[in-house]
Amino acid sequence: MASALMLVFLTALPGVLCYQSSFIDLEAKGSNKSSIGFLVLGDWGGLPYPPYITPIEKATARMMAKTASQMGADFILAVGDNFYYKGVTDVNDPRFQVTFEDVYNQDSLNIPWYVIAGNHDHVGNVLAQIEYSQKSKRWNFPYYYYELNFRIPQTDSTLTIIMLDTVLLCGNSDDFLDQQPKAPRSGVQANRQLLWLQERLAKSKADYLLVAGHYPVWSISAHGPTDCLLKNLRPLLKKYKATAYLCGHDHNLQYIKESGIGYVVSGAGNFMDPDMRHRNKVPKDYLQFFSGDAGTLGGFAHVEVNKNEMTVTFIQARGTSLYRAVLKKRGLFREDDNV
């Protein structure tokens, strides 16, 4: 019944939600800087039993708060697996409080969270996560997939982030079997999202064009590259000169580059996995950085975008910057510089 209701909802909901295109003007909120900063956090969803969090989630939240305060963060991208292991049941599920509100409770994290669903969320009630946007002042999850547009303060440059539901696009998968998603639940809905994505990419004139989803395009870890995304998403990213693709799913931090596009894996918000079993599935010169050591206590990515470049910094929960990559705006599109 739940699956049927979801498909009805997907078909009936007005397109305005996923076609969101108005600008979010950070300058109007009092920002006096000339850049946008945000954090990318994946696979942060705690536990379904007491204490409902992991030591890695707690340590990562503390370091996120410190980073947001010191380096600046206007918002947070939560790229799926928000509630382990079976999502939430309804909008009043206590997991919203014990795994989210009570953990990320520092002042510097009281900023907008832009959320998408992962495979574990789809085992539960994703509609409830969307509905929670009406209860929380910072939780923003308007639809399964949607678009965010920002003006970079005190510049004429713009940033677009396209948030995807890669589970609806490719199908669900069993983490415990490390399997590939087999097929989408609804081919019609998958094609609708893909056509929407292609249209948004084709029309984008943003100086920085990012796409975010849960499943990775490229990964050397337990899940490896996602065949469905290699086939359907990667050609679009290359054709329309996307700046970067942001994701989670594998429980570590990775930076992979191909054709000037940065592939950011930030799935270290709750668990850490040093597995590199799919190293041979990624061309040798693509991988720039990997960290899966549990001793780092997790991590995330900090992104800063200004009129000239976008800097991605991978940060471990123990407080060290592990790796930094610089991507040029689309008008200056060339191979990214790594520091």
DOLUM-882230 format. One line per 5 residues: for each residue x, y, z of N, C-alpha, C, O. Coordinates in steps of 0.05 Angstrom, whole numbers, plus 5000, padded with zeros to 4 digits. Layout:
X/Y/Z/X/Y/Z/X/Y/Z/X/Y/Z  ... .
//
This chain:
5016/4976/5000/5000/5000/5000/5017/5025/5000/5011/5044/4985  5038/5025/5017/5055/5049/5018/5068/5055/4991/5070/5078/4983  5077/5033/4977/5090/5037/4951/5070/5049/4931/5077/5067/4916  5045/5039/4932/5025/5049/4914/5019/5078/4919/5016/5094/4901  5017/5085/4945/5011/5113/4952/5034/5131/4943/5029/5154/4935 .
5059/5121/4946/5081/5138/4937/5080/5143/4907/5085/5166/4899  5074/5123/4892/5072/5127/4863/5050/5146/4855/5053/5162/4837  5027/5144/4869/5006/5163/4865/5015/5192/4871/5010/5210/4856  5029/5194/4893/5039/5221/4901/5058/5232/4880/5057/5255/4873  5076/5215/4871/5096/5224/4851/5083/5233/4825/5092/5251/4812 .
5061/5220/4818/5047/5226/4793/5030/5252/4796/5028/5268/4778  5018/5255/4820/4999/5276/4824/5011/5302/4833/4999/5323/4828  5034/5302/4846/5044/5326/4858/5052/5346/4836/5065/5338/4817  5044/5371/4839/5050/5391/4818/5080/5393/4813/5096/5391/4832  5087/5397/4788/5115/5398/4781/5130/5421/4792/5155/5421/4792 .
5116/5441/4803/5130/5465/4813/5150/5458/4835/5170/5473/4838  5145/5437/4850/5164/5430/4872/5191/5422/4861/5211/5431/4872  5191/5405/4841/5217/5395/4832/5229/5415/4811/5253/5412/4805  5213/5433/4801/5224/5453/4782/5231/5479/4795/5233/5499/4782  5235/5478/4821/5242/5502/4836/5265/5517/4823/5286/5504/4820 .
5262/5542/4816/5283/5556/4802/5289/5584/4813/5307/5598/4803  5274/5594/4832/5279/5620/4843/5305/5621/4858/5313/5600/4869  5318/5644/4859/5343/5646/4873/5340/5649/4903/5322/5663/4912  5358/5636/4917/5360/5640/4946/5383/5660/4950/5406/5654/4945  5375/5684/4958/5394/5706/4960/5406/5707/4988/5394/5718/5006 .
5430/5697/4990/5443/5696/5017/5451/5724/5026/5453/5729/5050  5456/5742/5007/5464/5769/5014/5441/5783/5029/5446/5799/5047  5417/5776/5022/5394/5789/5035/5391/5780/5064/5377/5793/5080  5406/5758/5071/5404/5749/5099/5427/5761/5116/5431/5753/5139  5440/5781/5105/5460/5795/5121/5488/5786/5117/5506/5796/5132 .
5493/5769/5098/5521/5761/5093/5537/5784/5083/5529/5798/5065  5561/5788/5094/5579/5809/5085/5604/5799/5071/5623/5813/5068  5602/5774/5063/5625/5762/5049/5619/5758/5020/5596/5762/5011  5639/5751/5004/5635/5748/4975/5638/5719/4966/5648/5714/4945  5629/5701/4983/5630/5673/4976/5607/5658/4990/5594/5669/5007 .
5602/5634/4981/5583/5616/4993/5598/5592/5005/5615/5581/4992  5591/5585/5030/5603/5562/5042/5581/5542/5050/5560/5550/5059  5587/5516/5047/5568/5496/5056/5583/5470/5062/5605/5465/5053  5569/5453/5077/5580/5427/5085/5565/5405/5069/5541/5408/5064  5579/5384/5063/5567/5360/5050/5570/5337/5069/5592/5328/5075 .
5547/5326/5077/5546/5304/5097/5529/5281/5086/5506/5286/5078  5540/5257/5087/5525/5234/5078/5526/5212/5098/5544/5209/5114  5505/5195/5097/5505/5170/5112/5509/5175/5142/5526/5163/5155  5492/5193/5152/5496/5203/5179/5474/5193/5198/5472/5204/5220  5459/5173/5190/5433/5167/5202/5432/5152/5228/5411/5139/5233 .
5452/5152/5245/5450/5141/5272/5444/5112/5273/5453/5096/5256  5428/5104/5293/5420/5076/5297/5390/5075/5304/5380/5094/5315  5377/5053/5298/5348/5050/5304/5342/5041/5333/5320/5035/5339  5363/5040/5349/5360/5031/5377/5378/5049/5395/5396/5061/5384  5373/5050/5421/5389/5067/5438/5419/5061/5436/5426/5038/5434 .
5435/5082/5435/5430/5110/5440/5421/5126/5415/5420/5151/5416  5415/5112/5393/5405/5124/5368/5426/5140/5353/5420/5152/5332  5450/5141/5363/5472/5154/5349/5497/5136/5351/5497/5118/5367  5517/5142/5335/5543/5128/5337/5564/5148/5346/5560/5172/5343  5586/5138/5357/5608/5156/5365/5618/5173/5341/5626/5196/5344 .
5617/5161/5317/5626/5175/5293/5607/5198/5287/5616/5220/5280  5581/5192/5288/5562/5214/5283/5565/5237/5302/5565/5260/5294  5569/5231/5328/5572/5251/5348/5597/5268/5344/5597/5292/5345  5619/5254/5338/5645/5268/5334/5644/5285/5309/5654/5307/5308  5631/5274/5288/5629/5289/5263/5612/5314/5266/5618/5335/5256 .
5590/5311/5281/5573/5335/5286/5588/5357/5301/5585/5380/5294  5605/5349/5320/5620/5369/5335/5640/5384/5316/5643/5408/5317  5653/5368/5299/5672/5381/5281/5658/5397/5259/5669/5418/5250  5635/5389/5251/5619/5405/5232/5613/5432/5244/5615/5452/5230  5605/5432/5269/5598/5457/5282/5622/5475/5284/5620/5499/5279 .
5645/5464/5291/5669/5480/5292/5677/5491/5265/5685/5514/5262  5675/5474/5244/5682/5483/5217/5663/5504/5207/5672/5524/5195  5637/5500/5212/5617/5520/5203/5623/5547/5216/5619/5568/5204  5631/5547/5241/5637/5571/5256/5662/5585/5246/5664/5609/5243  5683/5569/5241/5709/5580/5234/5713/5585/5204/5725/5605/5196 .
5703/5567/5187/5706/5570/5158/5682/5581/5144/5683/5591/5122  5659/5580/5158/5634/5591/5147/5618/5570/5133/5628/5554/5117  5592/5570/5139/5573/5552/5126/5546/5565/5125/5535/5573/5145  5536/5568/5101/5509/5580/5097/5487/5559/5098/5464/5566/5104  5494/5534/5091/5475/5513/5092/5490/5486/5092/5514/5485/5089 .
5474/5465/5094/5485/5437/5095/5470/5420/5074/5446/5421/5073  5485/5405/5058/5473/5385/5041/5474/5358/5054/5496/5348/5060  5451/5346/5059/5450/5319/5071/5442/5300/5048/5420/5300/5038  5462/5284/5040/5459/5269/5015/5450/5240/5019/5458/5222/5004  5433/5235/5039/5420/5210/5041/5430/5190/5062/5451/5194/5073 .
5413/5170/5067/5416/5152/5090/5415/5169/5115/5434/5169/5131  5393/5183/5118/5389/5201/5140/5380/5187/5166/5384/5197/5188  5369/5163/5163/5359/5148/5186/5364/5118/5181/5349/5105/5166  5384/5107/5195/5389/5078/5192/5370/5062/5211/5362/5073/5232  5362/5037/5203/5368/5024/5178/5344/5024/5159/5346/5016/5136 .
5322/5033/5170/5297/5031/5155/5282/5057/5154/5257/5057/5155  5296/5080/5153/5283/5106/5151/5266/5112/5175/5272/5104/5197  5245/5127/5170/5225/5134/5191/5198/5123/5183/5193/5116/5160  5180/5122/5203/5153/5112/5198/5133/5133/5191/5117/5130/5173  5135/5156/5205/5117/5178/5200/5130/5204/5209/5152/5204/5219 .
5116/5227/5205/5128/5253/5211/5133/5257/5240/5148/5275/5248  5120/5241/5257/5124/5243/5286/5143/5223/5297/5146/5219/5321  5157/5209/5279/5177/5189/5288/5197/5202/5306/5209/5223/5299  5203/5190/5330/5223/5202/5348/5251/5203/5337/5268/5218/5348  5256/5189/5316/5283/5190/5304/5290/5218/5294/5314/5225/5295 .
5271/5234/5286/5277/5261/5278/5290/5276/5301/5309/5292/5297  5281/5271/5325/5291/5285/5349/5318/5273/5358/5337/5288/5362  5319/5247/5361/5342/5235/5375/5366/5231/5356/5389/5231/5365  5361/5229/5330/5383/5225/5311/5391/5251/5296/5413/5253/5286  5372/5270/5295/5378/5295/5281/5379/5319/5299/5400/5331/5304 .
5356/5326/5310/5354/5351/5326/5373/5352/5350/5386/5372/5356  5374/5329/5364/5391/5328/5389/5421/5326/5384/5437/5331/5401  5428/5318/5360/5456/5314/5353/5469/5339/5341/5490/5347/5348  5455/5350/5321/5465/5374/5307/5452/5399/5319/5438/5413/5305  5458/5403/5344/5443/5423/5359/5460/5448/5365/5451/5466/5380 .
5484/5450/5354/5501/5473/5358/5490/5497/5342/5478/5493/5321  5495/5521/5351/5485/5545/5338/5494/5547/5309/5478/5555/5292  5519/5540/5304/5530/5543/5277/5517/5523/5257/5521/5526/5233  5504/5503/5267/5490/5483/5250/5460/5489/5248/5445/5474/5235  5451/5511/5261/5423/5519/5259/5420/5536/5234/5412/5560/5235 .
5425/5524/5211/5424/5536/5185/5407/5517/5167/5402/5495/5176  5400/5525/5144/5384/5507/5127/5398/5481/5120/5422/5481/5113  5384/5459/5123/5393/5433/5114/5377/5426/5089/5352/5425/5090  5390/5421/5067/5376/5412/5043/5381/5382/5040/5404/5373/5039  5359/5367/5039/5360/5338/5044/5350/5323/5019/5332/5331/5005 .
5363/5300/5014/5353/5280/4995/5354/5253/5009/5367/5250/5030  5341/5234/4997/5338/5207/5009/5359/5188/4998/5368/5190/4975  5367/5169/5016/5384/5147/5008/5369/5121/5007/5345/5120/5012  5383/5099/5002/5370/5073/5000/5357/5065/5026/5336/5053/5026  5370/5070/5049/5358/5063/5075/5333/5079/5080/5314/5069/5092 .
5333/5104/5072/5309/5121/5076/5285/5110/5060/5262/5112/5069  5291/5098/5037/5269/5088/5020/5258/5062/5030/5237/5053/5021  5271/5049/5049/5259/5026/5062/5236/5035/5080/5217/5020/5084  5238/5060/5090/5217/5071/5106/5200/5090/5090/5194/5086/5067  5191/5112/5103/5171/5130/5092/5185/5157/5085/5189/5174/5101 .
5193/5159/5060/5206/5183/5051/5187/5207/5051/5195/5230/5055  5161/5201/5046/5141/5223/5047/5141/5236/5074/5136/5260/5076  5146/5221/5095/5146/5232/5122/5170/5251/5125/5168/5271/5139  5193/5244/5112/5216/5262/5113/5210/5288/5098/5219/5310/5106  5196/5286/5076/5188/5310/5061/5169/5326/5078/5171/5351/5079 .
5150/5314/5091/5130/5328/5108/5144/5341/5132/5134/5361/5142  5166/5330/5141/5179/5342/5164/5190/5370/5159/5195/5385/5177  5192/5377/5133/5199/5405/5126/5179/5425/5137/5186/5448/5142  5155/5416/5142/5134/5434/5153/5137/5437/5184/5125/5455/5195  5152/5419/5196/5154/5419/5225/5181/5432/5235/5182/5442/5257 .
5201/5430/5218/5227/5440/5225/5234/5465/5210/5229/5467/5186  5246/5484/5223/5254/5509/5210/5278/5506/5193/5283/5522/5175  5294/5485/5197/5319/5482/5182/5319/5459/5162/5335/5458/5144  5300/5440/5165/5299/5417/5148/5284/5424/5123/5260/5430/5124  5298/5423/5100/5286/5430/5074/5287/5406/5055/5308/5399/5046 .
5264/5394/5051/5262/5371/5033/5235/5373/5018/5216/5360/5025  5235/5390/4998/5209/5397/4985/5198/5375/4967/5174/5374/4963  5215/5358/4957/5206/5337/4938/5229/5317/4936/5251/5322/4946  5224/5295/4922/5244/5274/4919/5269/5285/4904/5291/5278/4910  5264/5303/4885/5286/5316/4871/5278/5345/4866/5255/5351/4861 .
5298/5362/4866/5292/5391/4864/5318/5406/4857/5339/5395/4856  5315/5432/4853/5337/5449/4845/5340/5473/4864/5320/5484/4874  5365/5479/4870/5372/5502/4887/5389/5522/4871/5407/5513/4857  5382/5547/4872/5397/5568/4858/5406/5590/4878/5389/5600/4893  5431/5597/4877/5442/5617/4895/5457/5638/4879/5470/5633/4859 .
5455/5663/4888/5473/5684/4879/5496/5686/4899/5492/5687/4923  5520/5686/4889/5543/5689/4906/5545/5718/4915/5547/5736/4898  5544/5724/4941/5542/5751/4951/5564/5770/4939/5587/5762/4936  5555/5794/4933/5573/5815/4923/5587/5808/4898/5609/5819/4892  5576/5790/4882/5587/5783/4856/5563/5780/4836/5540/5782/4844 .
5570/5776/4811/5549/5771/4791/5549/5741/4784/5538/5733/4764  5562/5724/4801/5564/5696/4796/5542/5680/4810/5530/5689/4829  5535/5657/4799/5513/5641/4809/5522/5612/4813/5540/5602/4800  5508/5599/4831/5512/5571/4838/5486/5556/4836/5466/5565/4848  5485/5534/4821/5461/5517/4820/5468/5489/4830/5489/5478/4823 .
5451/5479/4848/5454/5451/4858/5429/5436/4851/5407/5443/4859  5432/5414/4836/5409/5397/4829/5410/5373/4846/5429/5357/4846  5389/5370/4862/5387/5348/4882/5371/5325/4870/5347/5329/4863  5383/5302/4868/5370/5279/4855/5362/5258/4875/5373/5256/4897  5342/5241/4867/5336/5217/4882/5347/5194/4865/5333/5184/4847 .
5371/5185/4872/5383/5164/4855/5370/5136/4860/5374/5118/4845  5355/5134/4883/5341/5108/4888/5317/5106/4869/5312/5085/4858  5302/5128/4866/5281/5128/4846/5291/5125/4818/5278/5114/4800  5315/5135/4813/5327/5134/4787/5337/5106/4780/5335/5097/4757  5349/5093/4799/5364/5068/4794/5352/5043/4808/5356/5021/4799 .
5337/5047/4830/5327/5025/4845/5341/5024/4872/5361/5037/4876  5330/5008/4890/5342/5005/4917/5363/4983/4916/5365/4967/4897  5379/4981/4937/5400/4961/4939/5403/4952/4968/5395/4967/4986  5414/4929/4972/5418/4918/4998/5447/4923/5006/5465/4910/4996  5451/4941/5026/5478/4948/5034/5493/4924/5045/5517/4921/5041 .
5479/4906/5058/5492/4883/5071/5502/4863/5050/5519/4846/5056  5492/4865/5026/5501/4848/5004/5519/4863/4985/5530/4851/4966  5523/4889/4990/5539/4907/4973/5531/4904/4943/5547/4903/4925  5505/4902/4939/5495/4897/4912/5490/4923/4897/5485/4944/4910  5490/4921/4871/5482/4944/4854/5452/4946/4854/5438/4926/4856 .
5441/4970/4852/5412/4973/4847/5404/4959/4821/5417/4963/4801  5383/4943/4822/5376/4926/4799/5360/4942/4778/5366/4941/4755  5339/4956/4787/5321/4970/4769/5304/4989/4785/5298/4982/4808  5295/5011/4774/5278/5029/4789/5250/5016/4794/5241/4999/4779  5238/5025/4816/5211/5015/4823/5191/5022/4801/5173/5006/4795 .
5194/5045/4790/5176/5054/4768/5194/5066/4745/5207/5086/4749  5193/5052/4723/5209/5062/4700/5198/5089/4690/5214/5106/4681  5172/5093/4692/5161/5119/4684/5172/5141/4701/5180/5162/4690  5172/5138/4727/5182/5159/4745/5212/5163/4742/5222/5185/4744  5227/5141/4737/5256/5144/4733/5261/5161/4708/5278/5179/4708 .
5247/5155/4686/5250/5170/4661/5241/5199/4664/5254/5216/4653  5221/5203/4680/5211/5231/4685/5233/5247/4699/5238/5270/4691  5246/5235/4719/5267/5249/4733/5291/5254/4715/5303/5275/4715  5298/5234/4699/5320/5237/4681/5316/5259/4660/5334/5274/4654  5292/5260/4649/5285/5281/4630/5285/5309/4643/5295/5328/4631 .
5275/5310/4667/5276/5335/4683/5305/5344/4687/5311/5367/4683  5322/5325/4695/5350/5331/4699/5363/5341/4674/5377/5362/4674  5358/5328/4652/5371/5336/4627/5362/5364/4619/5378/5381/4610  5336/5370/4623/5326/5397/4617/5339/5418/4635/5347/5440/4625  5342/5412/4660/5354/5432/4679/5383/5436/4672/5393/5459/4673 .
5397/5415/4666/5426/5418/4659/5429/5434/4633/5446/5451/4631  5412/5428/4613/5414/5441/4587/5408/5471/4589/5420/5487/4575  5390/5478/4607/5382/5506/4610/5400/5522/4629/5399/5547/4630  5417/5508/4644/5432/5522/4665/5454/5541/4653/5469/5533/4636  5454/5565/4663/5475/5584/4656/5491/5591/4681/5506/5611/4682 .
5489/5574/4701/5503/5579/4727/5533/5578/4723/5543/5563/4706  5547/5594/4738/5576/5593/4737/5587/5568/4750/5609/5558/4742  5573/5557/4769/5579/5532/4782/5555/5515/4781/5534/5522/4792  5557/5491/4770/5534/5473/4767/5541/5447/4780/5557/5431/4771  5527/5442/4803/5532/5418/4819/5507/5400/4817/5485/5409/4815 .
5512/5374/4818/5491/5354/4820/5497/5337/4845/5520/5330/4850  5476/5331/4861/5480/5315/4885/5460/5292/4885/5437/5295/4877  5469/5269/4894/5452/5245/4896/5464/5228/4918/5485/5234/4930  5451/5206/4924/5461/5188/4944/5482/5168/4933/5504/5166/4943  5474/5154/4912/5493/5134/4900/5516/5149/4886/5512/5170/4875 .
5540/5137/4887/5563/5149/4873/5562/5142/4843/5552/5121/4835  5573/5159/4827/5580/5152/4800/5605/5135/4800/5605/5112/4790  5626/5146/4812/5651/5132/4815/5657/5127/4844/5652/5144/4861  5666/5103/4851/5675/5097/4878/5693/5073/4877/5689/5054/4862  5714/5073/4894/5732/5050/4895/5724/5031/4918/5737/5011/4922 .
5704/5039/4934/5699/5024/4959/5678/5002/4955/5675/4992/4933  5665/4995/4977/5649/4970/4978/5628/4969/4956/5624/4947/4944  5614/4991/4951/5593/4990/4931/5603/4994/4902/5591/4984/4883  5626/5007/4899/5638/5011/4873/5622/5031/4857/5603/5043/4866  5630/5035/4832/5615/5053/4814/5587/5042/4810/5582/5018/4810 .
5568/5060/4807/5540/5053/4803/5534/5051/4773/5535/5071/4759  5529/5026/4764/5527/5022/4735/5505/5039/4723/5509/5051/4701  5483/5042/4737/5460/5058/4727/5468/5087/4723/5460/5099/4703  5484/5098/4741/5493/5126/4739/5515/5129/4718/5516/5150/4705  5532/5110/4716/5553/5111/4695/5539/5112/4667/5549/5126/4649 .
5517/5098/4665/5503/5097/4639/5486/5122/4635/5486/5133/4613  5472/5131/4655/5451/5152/4651/5459/5180/4660/5451/5200/4648  5476/5182/4682/5482/5208/4692/5509/5219/4682/5512/5242/4675  5529/5202/4683/5556/5210/4675/5557/5224/4648/5570/5245/4645  5544/5213/4627/5545/5228/4601/5533/5256/4602/5542/5274/4588 .
5512/5259/4619/5500/5286/4621/5518/5305/4636/5520/5329/4628  5532/5295/4657/5551/5313/4671/5573/5322/4652/5581/5346/4654  5582/5305/4635/5603/5312/4616/5593/5331/4594/5606/5350/4587  5570/5324/4584/5558/5340/4561/5553/5368/4569/5559/5387/4554  5542/5372/4593/5534/5399/4602/5554/5412/4621/5549/5432/4634 .
5578/5400/4622/5601/5412/4637/5594/5418/4666/5598/5441/4675  5583/5399/4679/5578/5402/4708/5605/5407/4722/5626/5397/4714  5603/5422/4744/5627/5427/4760/5635/5403/4777/5658/5395/4778  5614/5391/4790/5620/5369/4808/5595/5353/4813/5572/5362/4809  5599/5328/4822/5578/5310/4831/5583/5303/4860/5605/5294/4866 .
5564/5307/4878/5567/5303/4907/5550/5279/4915/5526/5278/4907  5560/5261/4932/5545/5237/4939/5555/5226/4965/5573/5236/4978  5543/5203/4973/5552/5188/4996/5552/5158/4989/5565/5150/4970  5537/5142/5005/5532/5114/5001/5555/5097/5011/5552/5080/5028  5579/5101/5000/5603/5088/5012/5612/5104/5036/5613/5128/5035 .
5619/5089/5058/5624/5102/5084/5653/5111/5087/5667/5100/5104  5660/5130/5071/5687/5141/5072/5687/5168/5057/5666/5178/5049  5711/5178/5053/5714/5203/5038/5731/5197/5013/5752/5184/5015  5722/5207/4990/5737/5202/4965/5736/5227/4948/5716/5241/4948  5757/5231/4933/5756/5252/4911/5767/5239/4886/5790/5230/4885 .
5750/5239/4865/5757/5227/4840/5752/5249/4818/5732/5263/4820  5769/5251/4799/5765/5271/4778/5766/5258/4750/5781/5239/4745  5748/5268/4733/5747/5258/4706/5737/5281/4688/5716/5293/4694  5752/5287/4667/5744/5307/4648/5738/5334/4661/5719/5348/4653  5753/5341/4682/5750/5366/4695/5727/5367/4715/5723/5388/4728 .
5713/5345/4718/5690/5343/4737/5700/5331/4763/5713/5310/4762  5693/5343/4786/5701/5332/4811/5679/5314/4822/5656/5322/4824  5686/5289/4829/5667/5270/4841/5674/5268/4871/5695/5257/4878  5656/5278/4887/5660/5280/4916/5643/5258/4930/5619/5259/4928  5656/5240/4943/5642/5220/4960/5646/5229/4989/5668/5229/4999 .
5623/5235/5002/5624/5244/5030/5603/5227/5045/5581/5237/5051  5611/5203/5052/5593/5184/5065/5602/5175/5092/5597/5153/5101  5617/5193/5106/5631/5186/5131/5618/5198/5155/5631/5203/5175  5592/5202/5154/5578/5216/5177/5570/5198/5200/5561/5209/5220  5572/5172/5197/5562/5154/5218/5578/5129/5221/5580/5118/5244 .
5590/5119/5200/5608/5096/5200/5632/5102/5183/5632/5121/5167  5654/5087/5186/5677/5089/5169/5684/5061/5158/5684/5042/5172  5691/5061/5132/5697/5035/5119/5722/5039/5102/5722/5055/5083  5744/5024/5108/5769/5027/5093/5769/5010/5068/5789/5009/5054  5747/4996/5061/5746/4978/5039/5753/4992/5012/5742/5013/5006 .
5771/4979/4997/5779/4990/4971/5776/4968/4950/5792/4967/4931  5756/4951/4953/5754/4927/4936/5750/4934/4906/5756/4918/4889  5738/4958/4900/5733/4965/4873/5753/4984/4861/5748/4998/4842  5777/4983/4872/5798/5001/4862/5803/4997/4832/5809/5016/4818  5801/4973/4822/5806/4968/4794/5782/4975/4776/5784/4973/4752 .
5760/4983/4788/5736/4991/4772/5738/5021/4765/5722/5031/4749  5757/5035/4777/5760/5064/4772/5787/5067/4758/5807/5058/4768  5788/5080/4734/5813/5084/4721/5834/5096/4740/5829/5113/4756  5859/5086/4737/5880/5091/4756/5885/5120/4762/5890/5128/4785  5884/5137/4741/5891/5165/4745/5868/5182/4754/5871/5206/4759 .
5844/5170/4758/5820/5185/4767/5821/5191/4797/5814/5213/4806  5830/5171/4812/5829/5174/4842/5850/5193/4851/5874/5190/4845  5841/5214/4867/5860/5233/4878/5863/5231/4908/5884/5238/4919  5842/5220/4921/5843/5220/4951/5823/5199/4961/5801/5196/4950  5831/5185/4982/5813/5166/4996/5820/5165/5026/5843/5165/5033 .
5799/5166/5042/5803/5163/5071/5780/5146/5083/5757/5154/5081  5787/5123/5094/5767/5106/5106/5775/5096/5134/5763/5077/5144  5795/5108/5145/5806/5099/5171/5787/5107/5194/5781/5130/5198  5778/5087/5209/5759/5092/5231/5772/5110/5252/5758/5123/5268  5798/5111/5253/5812/5127/5273/5808/5157/5268/5813/5173/5286 .
5798/5165/5245/5793/5193/5239/5766/5202/5252/5760/5226/5253  5750/5182/5261/5724/5187/5273/5704/5200/5254/5687/5215/5263  5706/5193/5229/5687/5204/5209/5696/5230/5197/5718/5239/5201  5678/5241/5180/5685/5266/5167/5664/5275/5148/5642/5264/5146  5670/5296/5133/5652/5309/5115/5668/5327/5096/5692/5328/5098 .
5654/5341/5079/5667/5360/5060/5657/5388/5066/5633/5392/5070  5676/5407/5065/5668/5435/5065/5673/5447/5038/5694/5442/5026  5654/5461/5027/5656/5473/5001/5654/5503/5003/5636/5513/5016  5672/5517/4990/5670/5547/4988/5671/5555/4959/5688/5546/4944  5652/5572/4951/5649/5580/4923/5651/5611/4922/5635/5625/4936 .
5669/5621/4906/5671/5650/4902/5669/5655/4872/5663/5637/4856  5674/5680/4864/5671/5687/4836/5691/5674/4817/5686/5673/4793  5713/5664/4828/5734/5652/4812/5736/5622/4813/5743/5609/4793  5730/5610/4836/5735/5581/4839/5718/5569/4861/5707/5583/4878  5718/5543/4861/5704/5527/4882/5725/5509/4895/5738/5494/4882 .
5727/5511/4922/5746/5496/4937/5732/5475/4954/5713/5481/4969  5740/5450/4951/5728/5428/4967/5750/5419/4986/5772/5411/4978  5743/5419/5012/5762/5410/5033/5750/5387/5048/5728/5389/5059  5764/5364/5048/5755/5341/5064/5766/5343/5092/5790/5347/5096  5749/5341/5112/5756/5346/5139/5749/5321/5156/5727/5311/5155 .
5768/5312/5172/5762/5290/5190/5752/5300/5217/5758/5323/5224  5737/5284/5231/5725/5292/5256/5745/5299/5278/5739/5313/5297  5769/5288/5275/5790/5295/5295/5801/5323/5291/5817/5332/5308  5794/5336/5269/5801/5364/5267/5821/5371/5246/5831/5394/5246  5828/5353/5229/5849/5357/5209/5837/5359/5181/5819/5343/5174 .
5846/5378/5165/5839/5379/5137/5856/5357/5122/5881/5358/5124  5843/5339/5109/5857/5317/5097/5865/5321/5068/5886/5312/5059  5849/5336/5053/5854/5340/5024/5838/5364/5014/5816/5369/5024  5850/5378/4995/5835/5401/4984/5837/5400/4953/5859/5395/4942  5815/5405/4940/5814/5407/4911/5801/5433/4903/5783/5443/4916 .
5810/5444/4880/5800/5469/4870/5789/5465/4842/5802/5453/4825  5764/5474/4838/5751/5472/4812/5745/5500/4802/5736/5517/4817  5749/5504/4776/5744/5530/4764/5715/5533/4756/5701/5513/4751  5706/5558/4754/5679/5563/4745/5676/5553/4716/5696/5550/4702  5652/5549/4707/5647/5536/4682/5659/5552/4658/5667/5541/4638 .
5659/5579/4661/5670/5595/4640/5700/5592/4636/5711/5599/4616  5713/5581/4657/5742/5577/4657/5748/5547/4658/5768/5539/4670  5730/5531/4647/5730/5502/4651/5756/5490/4642/5764/5491/4618  5770/5477/4660/5795/5463/4654/5799/5443/4677/5784/5441/4696  5820/5427/4674/5826/5407/4694/5829/5420/4721/5842/5441/4723 .
5818/5408/4742/5819/5420/4769/5847/5419/4780/5862/5400/4775  5854/5439/4796/5880/5440/4810/5877/5428/4837/5859/5434/4852  5895/5410/4844/5894/5397/4870/5917/5407/4888/5939/5410/4879  5910/5413/4913/5929/5423/4932/5934/5402/4954/5949/5407/4972 .
//
